[in-house]
Amino acid sequence: MEAAKRESILSEACKCFAKLGFQKASVDDIARRAGVGKGTVYLAAASKKDLFYEVLLREVRDWNASLQKRIDPRRPADQLLTELALSSLATMDERPLVRELLMGGHHEVLPELKDRFDELRSIGMKPIVEVLEIGIEQGRFRPDLDVDEVARILLDLHTATVMFVVGRVSDPLRLARRTKSAFDLVLRGLTLHAPPTKA
């Protein structure tokens, strides 16, 4: 299959799935919107579920690419983390399928694809992992960090922000302030000094 035709199918499928959800979007609608026959859609993916996965994979890769463009290893890693989070939050409305992936919505609709969705979520951690590794190289972050686990935790915090703040906070300055405060808490903690150790 030609790359351009496959891209057209994935693009139209993305719009259909985002607008109607997996259950209501039909392969017939996707084929019609892409200007191809239904059989041609099945050349791009073996089933509707596979097509949905391919669309999500494409969306997560695009999301990562947009975030990775912002990563400059010459800049302080703590600032990069905050900027990545703000950039991601600003685009969540444009990426409803990624937002639902982060919030676990797809797991409920297609529980049989749970492992594949978890794999996509791991792909979504790559920019965070990259910045954490930069921070270790810069001497800003501890060298003994479990980078993958910390990236998971930061992605979970990001997901919580998407779930509970985005859409409810219309003021971008308030959202930026909240995000910066969250990273301040993560990076610097609550205490003024480390508590004394008991002998």
C-alpha positions, -999 to +999 in steps of 0.1 A: +000+000+000+012+035-009+024+055+021+002+085+012-029+063+010-022+047+043-015+081+059-049+093+045-067+063+060-050+067+094-057+105+094-094+100+087-096+071+111-081+093+138-108+120+132-136+094+133-123+077+164-118+110+181-152+123+172-173+091+176-153+068+198-142+033+189-176+017+192-195+042+170-169+048+143-173+025+114-149+012+089-174+022+062-173+058+074-135+058+076-132+044+040-157+069+027-139+099+043-105+086+031-119+081-004-111+044-006-130+012-006-136-007+026-112-034+015-084-009+012-089+001+048-082-036+057-049-034+038-038-007+062-049-028+093-063-063+096-092-053+118-110-023+133-091-029+165-058-030+147-067+002+129-074+018+162-041+007+176-022+020+145-040+053+149-030+055+185+006+046+178+007+073+151-008+099+175+016+090+204+046+092+180+035+126+168+030+138+203+065+126+213+080+142+182+064+176+191+077+173+226+112+161+216+116+192+194+116+213+226+144+193+243+177+212+242+203+195+263+221+228+268+192+241+289+185+231+325+167+198+327+143+210+355+131+239+332+128+214+303+105+191+324+082+220+332+081+233+297+073+198+283+045+194+307+030+228+298+034+221+261+017+188+265-012+202+285-017+229+260-022+203+232-044+178+250-076+192+234-059+186+200-051+150+209-082+135+224-071+100+217-038+105+235-056+121+264-080+091+266-050+067+265-033+085+294-065+085+314-071+048+307-103+053+288-093+030+260-086+002+285-123+002+295-135+000+259-110-025+246-097-044+277-082-071+254-057-045+241-046-035+276-010-047+270-007-028+237-021+003+253+004+000+282+031-003+256+019+029+239+019+047+273+055+036+277+064+051+244+048+083+257+074+084+285+104+087+261+106+125+262+105+124+300+132+097+302+154+118+278+151+149+300+158+129+332+189+115+316+200+150+305+194+162+341+217+134+354+244+143+329+240+180+339+244+171+376+210+186+384+193+152+392+206+124+414+227+099+395+209+070+413+174+078+400+154+049+386+148+069+354+120+046+341+101+046+374+105+083+379+093+089+343+062+067+351+054+087+382+058+120+363+035+108+336+010+097+362+012+132+377+007+147+342-023+124+337-038+135+370-035+171+359-051+162+326-080+145+344-086+170+371-074+203+359-075+206+321-109+215+309-118+229+344-092+256+345-097+280+316-070+305+326-037+294+310-017+314+336-034+295+364-026+262+346+010+273+342+013+283+378-002+250+389+022+230+367+053+250+379+042+245+415+038+207+409+074+205+395+087+227+423+072+202+448+086+172+429+121+187+424+125+205+457+101+188+481+083+205+510+111+207+537+135+235+540+163+212+549+166+174+550+153+161+584+181+150+608+188+114+608+184+095+641+214+077+653 
